[in-house]
Amino acid sequence: MTVGGDPPSGTIRDWVERYAHQTPDKVSHLFADGSPDLTWSGLLQGAEAVAGSLTAAGATRGESVVTFLHNGRAAILVLFGLFLGGFRATPLNLAAGADAHRHTLRHSGARIAIVDHETRPYFDEADADGFTVIDADELAGAPLPCQEPFSADDEALLMYTSGTTGRPKGVLHSHRSLLAGGWTTACAHQLGPDDRGLCVLPHYHINGLCVTLMGPLVSGGSVIVCRRFSVSRFWDDCHMYGATWFSCVPTIVSRLLHHDSEPNGEVLRRLRFARSASSALPPDVHRAFEKRFAIVLIETMGLTETAAQILANPLPPGKRKVGSSGKAIGNEAAIIDGAGHVLGPGQTGEIAVKGPNVMLGYLNDGDATRDTFTKDGWLKTGDIGSMDNDGYVHVTGRLKELIIKGGENIAPREVDDALHAHPDVIEAAAFARHCPDYGQRVEAAVCLAKDATVTPDELIAHCRARLGAFRAPDRIHVLADLPRGPSGKVQRIRLAGML
């Protein structure tokens, strides 16, 4: 039976306890590093031990507890221990760097940090004072003592945005909104208790946490937890641990497409679908992936502020539209103008969302919270797009990344898509460069396949044939890798300053 109906009620603790009592010996989490599996009863017992140890160490209900942990068994037990104990889980992005860590440690108001022997240096580099530092491997104390219950509306997660245009903002989610984030995923992809997701995205990213951890929690399925994405091990992990679906980002789709490893027949028979999120999936990459691997690839869209998914294409036999991030499932989506008015089909504006998965707000930033919502309660995503007559949203870029050349708006995605249509291009990112004649001109950075022979001038000619000379890049830079933020997204706004 798959998930449907109304958004889930209760707390994350309620859901873990339910499975621990109903199916105690069923596996909830498997680990690609060879660590022992967790059953639902084992997850409950281990998480309660973590919560009890934190209480003994002086943690109080509702306060932030920061974690510096890679994906793995310890991270799952710590994360659920924080949820079950009524603490505010604050997983910090290990890729964010010392300056960002220093800011988030101070901003979160936390007093306790959980590390392990490998990640302790990340905390030490932040040079934070006044913290109680606990080794994750030592959190195996007494079960959680009896305390006052907490509610679905209590804060459960503090997750920081990537901070591409300034200081990272702390996004607050309740138990209710996190479960709703898992529910929108489970509804869109018809997840059931027999499904097993492959988690290659970090749990300190909203996609990894809400899609691949909360989705199976709501549906009663299981999760294969990988430390990180490995292009050489990916299909082997799908085979060895029995994945029926996986969630990834366009970069991973492209890396798999340009690698020589192949899924075997058993993997292809078992996998029901793959999903792509985090940024727009180029249509040519989408089609090439499905043609090569014969795996249904579902394009979606989500944000930290919405506990991940807000849009998704339906599974077959539902109608999928290549080039669209899909339609709202479990929440509402609209295109709005600068005044917050809802626009009609085909009109371009800012993508906005309402629903049970929307954040409580930004920590200690009432102005930013107010600015993010319209007077009618729509959360503004900062993404530009349009909605067609069927309710499918077509994303064209970010408001802050729009290229304005000679007064004409050029969406970076249309240039990206043109470049991705060339078989030698693995990744591409168009960006604006100041120009005295037009105000801004179009440039782009690309990563090429290892055996690529195409030149930048040939790529420019390729774009001109598709876009016309005015919208095509004036210059193309070939890089070994594109600059990324802590969430793994390409940071276009950094390109002009570094090239």
VEXVO-552170 format. One record per residue (C-alpha): residue number from 1; residue in three letters; x, y, z. Coordinates in Angstrom, 3 decimals, padded with zeros to 6 digits. Each point is the difference from the previous one (the first is absolute). Layout:
<drenros>
k / r / x / y / z
NUM / ALA / X / Y / Z
...
</drenros>
This chain:
<drenros>
k / r / x / y / z
1 / MET / 000.000 / 000.000 / 000.000
2 / THR / 001.354 / 003.411 / -000.941
3 / VAL / -000.284 / 003.295 / 001.852
4 / GLY / -002.920 / 002.343 / -000.646
5 / GLY / -002.760 / 001.843 / 001.842
6 / ASP / 000.720 / 002.837 / 002.393
7 / PRO / 003.431 / 001.226 / 001.187
8 / PRO / 001.400 / -002.087 / 002.872
9 / SER / -000.792 / 000.977 / 003.558
10 / GLY / 002.048 / -000.412 / 003.147
11 / THR / 003.741 / 000.254 / 000.539
12 / ILE / 002.949 / -001.844 / -001.492
13 / ARG / 000.210 / -001.875 / 003.296
14 / ASP / -003.589 / -001.191 / -000.429
15 / TRP / 000.818 / -001.467 / -003.404
16 / VAL / 003.158 / -001.806 / 001.113
17 / GLU / -001.813 / -001.440 / 003.021
18 / ARG / -002.868 / -001.179 / -002.201
19 / TYR / 002.283 / -002.017 / -002.282
20 / ALA / 002.075 / -001.264 / 002.928
21 / HIS / -003.166 / -001.465 / 001.521
22 / GLN / -001.668 / -001.198 / -003.215
23 / THR / 003.019 / -001.323 / -001.961
24 / PRO / 002.875 / -000.042 / 002.504
25 / ASP / 002.276 / -002.305 / -001.990
26 / LYS / -000.457 / 001.619 / -003.385
27 / VAL / 003.131 / 001.746 / -001.295
28 / SER / -000.265 / 003.787 / -000.112
29 / HIS / 003.551 / 000.991 / -000.992
30 / LEU / 002.834 / -001.808 / -001.776
31 / PHE / 003.525 / 001.351 / -000.344
32 / ALA / 002.169 / -000.247 / -003.085
33 / ASP / 003.163 / 000.153 / 002.123
34 / GLY / -000.825 / -003.414 / 001.483
35 / SER / -001.245 / 001.204 / 003.396
36 / PRO / -002.736 / -002.132 / 001.586
37 / ASP / -003.563 / 000.599 / -001.194
38 / LEU / -002.494 / 001.801 / 002.211
39 / THR / -003.466 / -001.415 / 000.616
40 / TRP / -002.863 / 002.208 / 001.122
41 / SER / 000.348 / -001.275 / 003.573
42 / GLY / 003.775 / 000.472 / -000.194
43 / LEU / -000.462 / 003.546 / -001.287
44 / LEU / -002.351 / 000.814 / 002.871
45 / GLN / 002.320 / -001.506 / 002.599
46 / GLY / 003.124 / 001.661 / -001.419
47 / ALA / -001.652 / 003.387 / -000.442
48 / GLU / -001.353 / -000.066 / 003.551
49 / ALA / 003.492 / -000.775 / 001.283
50 / VAL / 001.354 / 003.025 / -001.869
51 / ALA / -002.789 / 002.201 / 001.392
52 / GLY / 000.619 / -001.276 / 003.525
53 / SER / 003.730 / 000.685 / -000.246
54 / LEU / -000.619 / 003.522 / -001.235
55 / THR / -002.430 / 000.661 / 002.836
56 / ALA / 002.621 / -001.257 / 002.456
57 / ALA / 002.522 / 002.357 / -001.615
58 / GLY / -002.264 / 002.971 / 000.715
59 / ALA / -001.914 / 000.418 / -003.268
60 / THR / -003.467 / 001.417 / 000.521
61 / ARG / -003.120 / -000.525 / -002.026
62 / GLY / -000.326 / 002.295 / -003.031
63 / GLU / 003.600 / 001.197 / -000.104
64 / SER / 002.266 / -000.332 / -003.027
65 / VAL / 002.557 / -002.790 / 000.014
66 / VAL / 002.423 / 000.290 / -002.905
67 / THR / 001.487 / -003.010 / -001.735
68 / PHE / 003.089 / -000.420 / -002.180
69 / LEU / -000.503 / -003.451 / -001.501
70 / HIS / 000.241 / -001.769 / -003.334
71 / ASN / -002.791 / -002.310 / -001.116
72 / GLY / 000.163 / -003.274 / 001.898
73 / ARG / -001.436 / -002.049 / 002.829
74 / ALA / 001.099 / 002.410 / 002.722
75 / ALA / -001.505 / 002.956 / -001.859
76 / ILE / -003.385 / -001.755 / -000.337
77 / LEU / -000.108 / -000.888 / 003.698
78 / VAL / 001.037 / 003.503 / 001.030
79 / LEU / -002.483 / 001.683 / -002.331
80 / PHE / -002.928 / -002.107 / 001.184
81 / GLY / 001.220 / 000.297 / 003.581
82 / LEU / -000.304 / 003.760 / -000.283
83 / PHE / -003.468 / -000.289 / -001.507
84 / LEU / -001.216 / -002.524 / 002.572
85 / GLY / 001.427 / 001.971 / 002.901
86 / GLY / -001.783 / 003.202 / -000.982
87 / PHE / 003.221 / 001.847 / -000.832
88 / ARG / 000.510 / 002.233 / -003.029
89 / ALA / 002.261 / -001.950 / -002.349
90 / THR / 002.524 / 002.333 / -001.642
91 / PRO / 002.100 / -001.982 / -002.478
92 / LEU / 002.776 / 002.168 / -001.415
93 / ASN / 001.178 / -000.347 / -003.563
94 / LEU / 003.533 / -001.374 / 000.066
95 / ALA / 000.771 / 001.681 / -003.326
96 / ALA / -000.966 / 003.481 / 001.203
97 / GLY / 003.452 / 001.040 / 001.280
98 / ALA / 001.276 / 001.401 / 003.278
99 / ASP / -001.461 / 003.520 / -000.422
100 / ALA / -003.515 / -001.326 / -000.621
101 / HIS / 000.351 / -002.465 / 002.885
102 / ARG / 001.146 / 002.788 / 002.300
103 / HIS / -003.068 / 002.049 / -000.913
104 / THR / -002.500 / -002.845 / 000.312
105 / LEU / 001.409 / -001.229 / 003.306
106 / ARG / -000.450 / 003.467 / 001.456
107 / HIS / -003.321 / 000.717 / -001.695
108 / SER / -001.625 / -003.317 / 000.982
109 / GLY / 000.372 / 000.701 / 003.713
110 / ALA / 001.201 / -003.564 / 000.519
111 / ARG / 002.095 / -001.091 / 002.964
112 / ILE / 000.670 / -003.618 / -001.041
113 / ALA / 001.760 / -001.301 / -003.104
114 / ILE / 000.087 / -003.659 / -001.054
115 / VAL / 003.018 / -001.132 / -002.026
116 / ASP / 002.021 / -003.138 / -000.680
117 / HIS / 003.745 / -000.567 / -000.348
118 / GLU / -000.123 / 000.861 / -003.714
119 / THR / -002.141 / 003.141 / 000.206
120 / ARG / 001.421 / 001.510 / 003.206
121 / PRO / 002.408 / 002.159 / -002.077
122 / TYR / -002.970 / 001.719 / -001.684
123 / PHE / -001.172 / 001.162 / 003.412
124 / ASP / 003.499 / 000.933 / 001.169
125 / GLU / 000.623 / 002.120 / -003.126
126 / ALA / -003.074 / 002.081 / 000.853
127 / ASP / 001.781 / 001.062 / 003.209
128 / ALA / -003.240 / 000.050 / 002.015
129 / ASP / 000.107 / 000.526 / 003.760
130 / GLY / -002.336 / -001.157 / 002.747
131 / PHE / -001.157 / -003.258 / -001.591
132 / THR / -000.382 / -003.419 / 001.528
133 / VAL / 001.414 / -002.322 / -002.667
134 / ILE / -001.275 / -003.591 / -000.010
135 / ASP / 001.306 / -002.904 / -002.070
136 / ALA / -002.853 / -001.640 / -001.910
137 / ASP / 001.362 / -003.474 / 000.788
138 / GLU / -000.415 / 000.649 / 003.727
139 / LEU / -003.728 / 000.813 / -000.199
140 / ALA / -001.206 / -003.405 / 001.148
141 / GLY / -001.140 / 000.740 / 003.508
142 / ALA / -003.261 / -000.550 / 001.819
143 / PRO / -003.360 / 000.190 / -001.807
144 / LEU / -001.768 / 003.334 / -000.006
145 / PRO / -001.523 / 000.709 / 003.413
146 / CYS / -003.699 / 000.827 / 000.236
147 / GLN / -000.542 / 003.646 / -000.941
148 / GLU / -002.850 / 002.268 / -000.948
149 / PRO / -001.254 / -000.842 / -003.518
150 / PHE / 000.628 / 002.352 / -002.885
151 / SER / -002.318 / 000.754 / -002.904
152 / ALA / -000.001 / -000.189 / -003.783
153 / ASP / 000.351 / 003.780 / -000.143
154 / ASP / 003.153 / 000.101 / 002.115
155 / GLU / 003.271 / 000.817 / -001.755
156 / ALA / 001.853 / -003.105 / -001.184
157 / LEU / 002.613 / 001.252 / -002.467
158 / LEU / 002.208 / 003.013 / -000.560
159 / MET / 001.652 / -000.256 / -003.409
160 / TYR / 002.077 / 002.740 / -001.555
161 / THR / -000.345 / 001.110 / -003.609
162 / SER / 003.015 / 000.020 / -002.276
163 / GLY / 000.443 / 003.757 / 000.376
164 / THR / 000.871 / 000.656 / -003.657
165 / THR / -000.985 / 003.672 / 000.236
166 / GLY / 000.975 / 000.741 / 003.594
167 / ARG / 000.050 / -001.584 / 003.428
168 / PRO / -001.746 / -003.374 / 000.245
169 / LYS / -003.499 / 000.266 / 001.454
170 / GLY / -001.209 / -002.474 / 002.611
171 / VAL / -003.186 / -001.719 / -001.185
172 / LEU / -002.263 / -001.303 / 002.762
173 / HIS / -002.193 / -003.063 / -000.541
174 / SER / -002.442 / -001.698 / 002.340
175 / HIS / -000.683 / -003.727 / 000.336
176 / ARG / -003.158 / 000.670 / -002.001
177 / SER / 001.749 / 001.671 / -002.952
178 / LEU / 002.795 / -002.601 / -000.147
179 / LEU / -002.509 / -002.845 / -000.079
180 / ALA / -001.990 / 001.917 / -002.631
181 / GLY / 003.181 / 000.288 / -002.069
182 / GLY / 000.361 / -003.770 / 000.102
183 / TRP / -003.693 / -000.388 / -000.768
184 / THR / 000.085 / 002.166 / -003.146
185 / THR / 002.869 / -002.176 / -001.241
186 / ALA / -001.775 / -003.246 / 000.881
187 / CYS / -003.232 / 001.148 / -001.669
188 / ALA / 001.672 / 001.203 / -003.186
189 / HIS / 002.022 / -003.188 / -000.440
190 / GLN / -002.554 / -002.450 / 001.407
191 / LEU / 002.428 / -001.302 / 002.623
192 / GLY / -001.043 / -003.011 / 002.037
193 / PRO / 001.459 / -002.219 / 002.746
194 / ASP / 001.762 / -002.241 / -002.539
195 / ASP / 001.935 / 002.864 / -001.565
196 / ARG / 003.666 / 000.518 / 000.784
197 / GLY / 001.657 / 003.324 / -000.823
198 / LEU / 003.694 / 000.567 / -000.670
199 / CYS / 001.239 / 003.071 / 001.891
200 / VAL / 003.152 / 001.447 / -001.571
201 / LEU / -000.711 / 003.617 / 000.971
202 / PRO / 001.148 / 001.233 / 003.429
203 / HIS / -002.493 / 000.077 / 002.865
204 / TYR / 001.026 / 003.603 / 000.681
205 / HIS / -001.641 / 000.955 / -003.319
206 / ILE / -003.789 / 000.284 / -000.071
207 / ASN / -000.307 / -002.409 / -002.944
208 / GLY / 001.983 / -002.701 / 001.770
209 / LEU / -001.868 / 000.522 / 003.257
210 / CYS / -003.612 / 000.477 / -001.060
211 / VAL / -000.162 / -001.968 / -003.246
212 / THR / 002.128 / -003.038 / 000.807
213 / LEU / -000.467 / -000.147 / 003.788
214 / MET / -003.428 / 001.512 / 000.715
215 / GLY / -001.629 / -001.489 / -003.125
216 / PRO / 000.687 / -003.596 / 001.079
217 / LEU / -000.892 / 000.874 / 003.604
218 / VAL / -003.495 / 001.047 / -001.102
219 / SER / -000.417 / -002.917 / -002.425
220 / GLY / 001.542 / -002.654 / 002.264
221 / GLY / 002.686 / -000.879 / -002.543
222 / SER / 003.745 / -000.276 / 000.477
223 / VAL / 003.106 / 001.977 / -000.946
224 / ILE / 003.475 / -000.936 / -001.187
225 / VAL / 002.293 / 002.648 / 001.475
226 / CYS / 003.182 / 000.713 / -001.969
227 / ARG / 002.767 / 002.139 / 001.401
228 / ARG / 000.104 / 001.960 / -003.251
229 / PHE / -000.663 / -000.374 / -003.708
230 / SER / 002.504 / -002.185 / -001.844
231 / VAL / -000.438 / -000.319 / -003.743
232 / SER / 002.008 / -003.235 / -000.082
233 / ARG / -001.974 / -001.667 / 002.830
234 / PHE / -003.443 / 001.381 / -000.695
235 / TRP / -001.535 / -002.839 / -002.007
236 / ASP / 001.728 / -002.618 / 002.162
237 / ASP / -001.603 / 001.510 / 003.105
238 / CYS / -003.404 / 000.000 / -001.706
239 / HIS / 000.499 / -003.703 / -000.766
240 / MET / 001.510 / -001.128 / 003.298
241 / TYR / -002.571 / 001.690 / 002.260
242 / GLY / -003.107 / -000.301 / -002.165
243 / ALA / -000.888 / 003.613 / -000.807
244 / THR / -003.415 / 000.619 / -001.556
245 / TRP / 000.566 / 003.755 / -000.469
246 / PHE / 002.570 / 002.718 / 000.531
247 / SER / 000.126 / 003.776 / 000.258
248 / CYS / 002.837 / 002.020 / -001.469
249 / VAL / 000.899 / 003.357 / -001.559
250 / PRO / 000.681 / 000.882 / -003.658
251 / THR / 003.763 / -000.192 / 000.555
252 / ILE / -000.343 / -003.649 / 001.044
253 / VAL / -002.264 / -000.736 / -002.978
254 / SER / 002.663 / 001.435 / -002.293
255 / ARG / 002.862 / -001.845 / 001.720
256 / LEU / -001.798 / -003.336 / -000.297
257 / LEU / -000.771 / 000.726 / -003.633
258 / HIS / 003.661 / 000.711 / -000.829
259 / HIS / 001.416 / -002.985 / 001.936
260 / ASP / 000.517 / -003.446 / -001.476
261 / SER / -001.635 / -001.967 / 002.852
262 / GLU / -003.391 / -001.584 / -000.726
263 / PRO / -002.842 / -001.330 / 002.172
264 / ASN / -000.603 / -003.718 / -000.418
265 / GLY / -003.322 / -001.561 / -000.889
266 / GLU / -001.012 / -000.616 / 003.591
267 / VAL / 000.518 / 003.664 / 000.879
268 / LEU / -002.087 / 001.084 / -002.975
269 / ARG / -002.815 / -002.401 / 000.904
270 / ARG / -000.095 / 001.198 / 003.601
271 / LEU / 000.376 / 003.785 / -000.461
272 / ARG / -003.414 / 001.609 / -000.393
273 / PHE / 001.301 / 003.518 / -000.624
274 / ALA / 002.714 / 002.546 / 000.660
275 / ARG / -000.642 / 003.609 / 000.970
276 / SER / 002.000 / 003.164 / -000.614
277 / ALA / -000.214 / 003.139 / 002.130
278 / SER / 001.966 / 003.011 / 001.271
279 / SER / 000.283 / 001.749 / -003.381
280 / ALA / -001.542 / -000.190 / -003.455
281 / LEU / 000.768 / -003.147 / -001.993
282 / PRO / 001.053 / 000.751 / -003.599
283 / PRO / -002.447 / -001.710 / -002.377
284 / ASP / 002.732 / -001.534 / -002.170
285 / VAL / 001.669 / -001.524 / 003.068
286 / HIS / -003.391 / -001.283 / 001.177
287 / ARG / -000.746 / -001.712 / -003.316
288 / ALA / 003.514 / -001.429 / -000.327
289 / PHE / -000.149 / -001.510 / 003.503
290 / GLU / -003.326 / -001.725 / -000.637
291 / LYS / 001.123 / -001.223 / -003.423
292 / ARG / 003.231 / -001.508 / 001.303
293 / PHE / -001.180 / -001.520 / 003.277
294 / ALA / -003.720 / -000.588 / -000.695
295 / ILE / -000.812 / 001.412 / 003.465
296 / VAL / -002.903 / 002.406 / 000.492
297 / LEU / 001.484 / 003.312 / 001.147
298 / ILE / -002.336 / 002.367 / 001.857
299 / GLU / 000.885 / 003.681 / 000.096
300 / THR / -001.001 / 001.806 / 003.203
301 / MET / 000.638 / 003.231 / 001.869
302 / GLY / 000.399 / 000.835 / 003.680
303 / LEU / 001.521 / 002.421 / 002.476
304 / THR / 001.410 / -000.024 / 003.508
305 / GLU / -002.902 / 002.275 / 000.959
306 / THR / -002.580 / -002.576 / -001.151
307 / ALA / 001.481 / -003.194 / 001.476
308 / ALA / 001.074 / -000.867 / -003.533
309 / GLN / -002.571 / -000.890 / -002.625
310 / ILE / -002.530 / 002.519 / -001.324
311 / LEU / -000.302 / -001.232 / -003.605
312 / ALA / 000.264 / -003.400 / -001.656
313 / ASN / -000.851 / -001.658 / -003.269
314 / PRO / -002.334 / -002.988 / 000.453
315 / LEU / 001.169 / -003.559 / -000.398
316 / PRO / -001.135 / -001.859 / -003.120
317 / PRO / -002.658 / -000.396 / -001.205
318 / GLY / -000.473 / 003.581 / 001.170
319 / LYS / 001.102 / 002.758 / -002.343
320 / ARG / 003.638 / 001.053 / 000.318
321 / LYS / 001.278 / 003.143 / -001.693
322 / VAL / 003.717 / 000.063 / -000.726
323 / GLY / 001.320 / 003.488 / 000.773
324 / SER / -002.573 / 000.599 / 002.744
325 / SER / 000.559 / -000.483 / 003.728
326 / GLY / -003.547 / -001.350 / 000.200
327 / LYS / -003.063 / 001.120 / 001.877
328 / ALA / -000.990 / 000.430 / 003.631
329 / ILE / -000.769 / -003.248 / 001.819
330 / GLY / -000.973 / 000.357 / 003.671
331 / ASN / 000.349 / 003.794 / -000.064
332 / GLU / -000.990 / 002.957 / -002.177
333 / ALA / 002.179 / 001.800 / -002.538
334 / ALA / -000.559 / 003.258 / -001.891
335 / ILE / 001.825 / 002.557 / -002.115
336 / ILE / -000.174 / 003.492 / 001.495
337 / ASP / 001.034 / 003.489 / -001.063
338 / GLY / 001.998 / 002.515 / 002.025
339 / ALA / -003.117 / 001.085 / 001.875
340 / GLY / -000.855 / -003.566 / 001.012
341 / HIS / -002.903 / -000.396 / -002.429
342 / VAL / -000.522 / -003.450 / -001.524
343 / LEU / 000.694 / -000.048 / -003.746
344 / GLY / -001.753 / -002.049 / -002.648
345 / PRO / 001.254 / -002.911 / -002.121
346 / GLY / 002.987 / 000.829 / -002.191
347 / GLN / 000.932 / 003.163 / 001.899
348 / THR / 003.484 / 000.241 / 001.460
349 / GLY / 000.561 / 000.971 / 003.616
350 / GLU / 001.259 / -001.289 / 003.328
351 / ILE / -000.897 / -003.524 / 001.078
352 / ALA / -001.854 / -000.054 / 003.325
353 / VAL / -001.295 / -002.778 / 002.225
354 / LYS / -002.437 / -000.699 / 002.857
355 / GLY / -000.362 / -003.225 / 001.938
356 / PRO / 000.586 / -002.017 / 003.179
357 / ASN / 003.681 / -000.456 / -000.858
358 / VAL / 000.820 / 003.731 / 000.136
359 / MET / 002.468 / 001.172 / 002.656
360 / LEU / -000.877 / 001.746 / 003.242
361 / GLY / 002.377 / 002.826 / -000.910
362 / TYR / 003.629 / 001.108 / 000.204
363 / LEU / 001.688 / -000.119 / 003.402
364 / ASN / 000.519 / 003.461 / 001.515
365 / ASP / -000.880 / 001.725 / -003.274
366 / GLY / -003.535 / 001.315 / 000.051
367 / ASP / 000.641 / 002.395 / -002.896
368 / ALA / 001.192 / -002.766 / -002.331
369 / THR / -002.934 / -002.186 / 001.033
370 / ARG / -002.510 / 002.772 / -000.735
371 / ASP / 001.654 / 000.800 / -003.336
372 / THR / -000.183 / -003.648 / -001.066
373 / PHE / -003.787 / -000.202 / 000.384
374 / THR / -002.632 / 001.992 / -001.850
375 / LYS / -002.973 / 001.497 / 001.830
376 / ASP / -002.059 / -002.937 / -001.309
377 / GLY / 002.360 / -002.551 / 001.541
378 / TRP / 001.942 / -001.092 / -003.078
379 / LEU / 003.662 / -000.865 / 000.613
380 / LYS / 002.112 / 001.640 / -002.692
381 / THR / 002.654 / -002.396 / -001.306
382 / GLY / 002.238 / 002.467 / -001.833
383 / ASP / -000.296 / -002.139 / -003.152
384 / ILE / -001.416 / 001.271 / -003.288
385 / GLY / -002.349 / -002.079 / -002.101
386 / SER / -003.386 / -000.435 / -001.578
387 / MET / -002.871 / -002.439 / 000.423
388 / ASP / -001.784 / -001.582 / -002.957
389 / ASN / -003.701 / -000.809 / -000.325
390 / ASP / 000.557 / -003.443 / 001.580
391 / GLY / 001.631 / 001.443 / 003.125
392 / TYR / 003.556 / -001.027 / -000.929
393 / VAL / 002.670 / 002.528 / 000.970
394 / HIS / 002.905 / 000.838 / -002.306
395 / VAL / 002.937 / 001.484 / 001.922
396 / THR / 002.217 / 002.431 / -001.892
397 / GLY / 002.399 / 001.174 / 002.722
398 / ARG / 000.510 / 002.000 / 003.157
399 / LEU / -001.113 / 003.618 / 000.295
400 / LYS / 003.474 / 001.038 / 001.154
401 / GLU / 001.719 / -001.848 / -002.863
402 / LEU / -002.001 / 001.435 / -002.896
403 / ILE / 002.197 / 001.397 / -002.813
404 / ILE / -001.241 / 003.358 / -001.313
405 / LYS / 001.711 / 000.729 / -003.324
406 / GLY / -000.988 / 003.227 / -001.747
407 / GLY / -003.233 / 000.077 / 001.997
408 / GLU / -000.959 / -003.557 / -001.005
409 / ASN / -000.341 / -002.713 / 002.651
410 / ILE / 001.982 / -003.154 / -000.719
411 / ALA / -000.568 / -002.953 / 002.320
412 / PRO / 003.274 / -001.810 / 000.699
413 / ARG / -001.764 / -003.343 / -000.304
414 / GLU / -000.703 / 000.432 / -003.709
415 / VAL / 003.737 / 000.404 / -000.595
416 / ASP / 000.789 / -002.928 / 002.304
417 / ASP / -002.446 / -002.212 / -001.883
418 / ALA / 001.528 / 000.927 / -003.348
419 / LEU / 003.473 / -000.922 / 001.270
420 / HIS / -001.208 / -003.258 / 001.564
421 / ALA / -001.323 / -001.003 / -003.413
422 / HIS / 003.624 / -000.451 / -001.108
423 / PRO / 001.218 / -003.540 / 000.800
424 / ASP / 003.399 / 001.188 / 001.281
425 / VAL / -001.524 / 002.210 / 002.732
426 / ILE / -000.484 / -001.532 / 003.456
427 / GLU / -001.004 / 003.189 / 001.826
428 / ALA / -000.628 / 003.600 / -001.000
429 / ALA / -000.825 / 003.264 / 001.729
430 / ALA / -000.735 / 003.268 / -001.775
431 / PHE / 000.546 / 003.273 / 001.829
432 / ALA / 000.008 / 003.766 / -000.491
433 / ARG / 003.118 / 002.056 / -000.579
434 / HIS / -000.016 / 003.821 / 000.085
435 / CYS / 000.094 / 001.510 / -003.456
436 / PRO / 000.241 / 003.740 / -000.876
437 / ASP / -002.063 / -000.410 / -003.167
438 / TYR / -002.912 / -002.160 / 001.237
439 / GLY / 000.260 / 000.316 / 003.795
440 / GLN / 000.570 / -003.759 / 000.238
441 / ARG / 001.145 / -002.672 / -002.421
442 / VAL / -000.368 / -003.772 / 000.104
443 / GLU / 002.898 / -002.251 / 000.903
444 / ALA / 000.060 / -003.639 / 001.097
445 / ALA / 002.211 / -002.531 / 001.759
446 / VAL / -000.005 / -003.672 / -000.937
447 / CYS / 001.434 / -003.309 / 001.162
448 / LEU / 000.802 / -002.364 / -002.852
449 / ALA / 000.173 / -003.770 / -000.323
450 / LYS / 003.501 / -001.461 / 000.366
451 / ASP / 000.243 / -000.856 / -003.711
452 / ALA / -001.573 / 003.251 / -001.218
453 / THR / 001.412 / 001.649 / -003.116
454 / VAL / -002.345 / 002.981 / -000.307
455 / THR / 001.479 / 003.504 / 000.309
456 / PRO / -001.583 / 003.062 / 001.649
457 / ASP / -000.484 / 001.630 / -003.402
458 / GLU / -001.818 / -003.095 / -001.243
459 / LEU / -002.257 / 000.072 / 003.052
460 / ILE / -000.799 / 003.666 / -000.636
461 / ALA / -000.938 / -000.867 / -003.593
462 / HIS / -002.129 / -002.874 / 001.333
463 / CYS / -001.882 / 002.429 / 002.279
464 / ARG / -000.452 / 002.592 / -002.742
465 / ALA / -001.618 / -002.627 / -002.196
466 / ARG / -002.491 / -000.758 / 002.775
467 / LEU / -000.518 / 003.395 / 001.651
468 / GLY / 001.083 / 002.634 / -002.501
469 / ALA / 003.060 / 002.218 / 000.293
470 / PHE / -001.532 / 002.458 / 002.498
471 / ARG / -000.899 / -002.606 / 002.649
472 / ALA / 003.002 / -002.278 / -000.513
473 / PRO / 003.107 / 000.317 / 002.207
474 / ASP / 002.692 / 002.409 / -001.161
475 / ARG / 002.606 / -002.047 / 001.814
476 / ILE / 000.182 / -003.519 / 001.437
477 / HIS / 002.408 / -001.083 / 002.737
478 / VAL / 001.021 / -003.651 / 000.397
479 / LEU / 000.431 / -000.999 / 003.667
480 / ALA / 000.871 / -003.235 / 001.787
481 / ASP / -002.976 / 000.618 / 002.317
482 / LEU / -002.583 / 002.700 / 000.548
483 / PRO / -000.125 / 001.968 / 003.275
484 / ARG / -002.565 / -001.399 / 002.403
485 / GLY / -001.656 / 001.087 / 003.189
486 / PRO / -000.260 / -002.144 / 003.123
487 / SER / -003.113 / -001.742 / -001.366
488 / GLY / 001.811 / -001.011 / -003.188
489 / LYS / -001.821 / 002.478 / -002.220
490 / VAL / 002.022 / 001.829 / -002.638
491 / GLN / 000.597 / 003.603 / 001.032
492 / ARG / -000.320 / 002.084 / -003.161
493 / ILE / 000.453 / 003.286 / 001.799
494 / ARG / 003.579 / -000.976 / 000.907
495 / LEU / 001.034 / -000.699 / -003.573
496 / ALA / 000.370 / 003.605 / -001.191
497 / GLY / 002.298 / 000.765 / 002.921
498 / MET / 002.249 / -003.046 / -000.434
499 / LEU / 000.401 / -000.002 / -003.819
</drenros>
